[in-house]
Structure formats: structure tokens, C-alpha cells
């Protein structure tokens, strides 16, 4: 009986082996001929293309693709080469996408192969490898059927989530952002994996330590000047900013004190925090940022910071567009730096300003949404409650009136 089973399995194994050989051989050809050659080699090896297209042999063909990928990855690993530099690996992945779209193999196979490929590489090598997925984002959208194909979508999410868990959130932040942008491009915005259904806030970084009392040299200068601590002007580490960007110690405490509310504004809705104090603090910060425009400092932008934002350099070169050491710059993205001597520099940083403004915008929209719903369900009989649309933009008069008149919330 056992011999009969082996005899029955032998033709299937021979077909899988023949398909693997055909796939590897076709991956060595150019993009214009590899698909035609693969179909011809499969027909010559005994594969019926009509059966393939009907999906009757997709598991056998999927096995052949995975064996072929494993063979090429093993060859590159033993030779000490990065597999992304092997044109055969890239071509083989393209063939797997074609096979999935033609229903030769399950639609999730290319994502499963990509997962195996990334697992075989170090975190540093994954950046260039991930570029392959970015360049084929449109084909990935076709594979997932715009997020409708559950198995393919789950395989893509597994591939990206596994990579995210391996990456450092400080040194590899750019790659983490690229992963999220790819998922946002491939999957619909309503995809559950990218939506915070329960509306929970991330409180892991809510408690940001900052100085509540002047210390060291600044305390000595305050004592010498005999001025009020709240009006005390903090000196920047950049001497050029002294006298231009003036930040009081009161504004410093107000600004960093806002972060706890920006991380979790629910206490304002529940009446635990003071909404009037919150709006007053936001107004002080926004007025200060509006007072010191960055247009006059446009010529003084740090080239490294300019490169991080992807701006063209004076010679016309766009960072990251060319290969080589200059395009592989490394950027660290530390957390908030709350030293009193750095607050003026941070206010001059356009990236820092943008992050703070986005935080404030998100929280104001969140408060407006929740409060409109609350007043709709619990109308006040004596006080008319103006109701504004949730989609109010920050440039509209309704949004400005919300910030100026906290009582309507």
C-alpha cells in the first residue's frame, strides 16, 4: 500500500520539480520573453495550461515557486551576496505576481514569497528590498482586489507587520513610515487594520518630563536680574536666536504642559480638565508661532534637514535619487527634547512646527466631533448649542470661532 502511494506521488513530484526548473530558467531571461518562455517550458514538461488557469493545480505550482525562491535565496546566502542584487530573484517574484493574476497559484503567494525573502535578510538590507514592493504597489492592489481578497490581504499585512516588528522606531523610522504608506496605498482607508475602532489614545508617551523650575545658570541669572520667573526669557543654545526668538519660561511650561492633553483629550469632555485653560494655552502657543515667521529664515535651513524633507539641493540633486554613499544618509528621529535651551530652536524647526500643528488640529476636530454628538444626545433646554459640521477646516470661520469661544464646546 505504501509503495502504491509513493508510485502515485512520483508523477506529481516530477511535475513540481520540472516546474521549478522552468521557473528558475525563465527568471534568468528578460522581461519581454520570460513569461512566454515559462509557458512554453511548462507545456513541454507536461503541464496543462488550461488546468492551470482554471485553478486545478494551483497548490502544486505554488509549491514549485516556493522551492525555486528558496533555492535562489540559499545560493545568494552561501555566496555572501544580497539577494536584491540578483536579477533572477526579482524576476521570479514578478513571475509569481503574473501567475497569481492568471490564477495559476493562490493570489496570496507573492506576498508569502516576499515575507520569506524579507525574513532571510537583515534589517539593514530590508530597506532596498522593500523598494521592490513600493514599485509594484499597483499590482499589489490588483492582487488584493482593493482589499476584498481576505487571504491576500492577510498575507500582505503579515509581511509588513513582521518587518515592522524587526525595525527600530528611532533609527529605522523612515522605513517604518514607508511600510505604512504602502499599506495606505494598497488597502482602502476603511481597512480595519488601519482604523482605531475603539478610539483609544496612545498613553505610552503621554508623560513628557520638562522643567517646572529654573535651575543652574538660569536660576542664577533670574536671581541676578530680580525679575519674575514667568516672564523670564530663556536663552537659546544658538546665540543668533537671542533677541530674535524670545521664549518666556511661562510659555515653555505652557507649551510642554499641553502635551498631556494632546495625548488624551478625553478628560476635557468628561469635565476633569479645564477646557478654557486648554484653549487659552493653545492660543498662546499659536500666537507665538505666528509672531515669528520662518520665511526670513528660509536661507538658513540646515542642508541635512533639507535632505530629510526630500528637497532638491543647489546642484539639482534630489536626496535618495542616486545610488551611493551620498544617497544613503542616515537620520535619527529622537523624541521630544524638553531642555529649556532648546525650545527656541525647536520653534524655528519647520518639521517640529508641523507636528505640533497637526496634533492640535487632530485634537480640535476630535473635541468638536465628540461635543456635537454629546449635545445632540443631551440637549440643553435653556442654552442654545450651535452645531458645526465635523468636516470644518482650520481655515473656516467656524473652526476659528470654536478656538476663540470655548463655551460652544
Helices and strands as residue ranges (DSSP letters): H 2-27, H 34-44, H 49-53, H 58-78, G 83-85, H 87-101, H 109-119, H 126-135, H 137-144, H 150-166, H 173-186, G 192-194, H 216-225, E 233-234, G 239-241, E 247-248, H 249-263, H 266-269, H 275-291, G 295-300, H 303-308, G 325-327, H 343-347, H 350-377, H 397-404, G 406-408
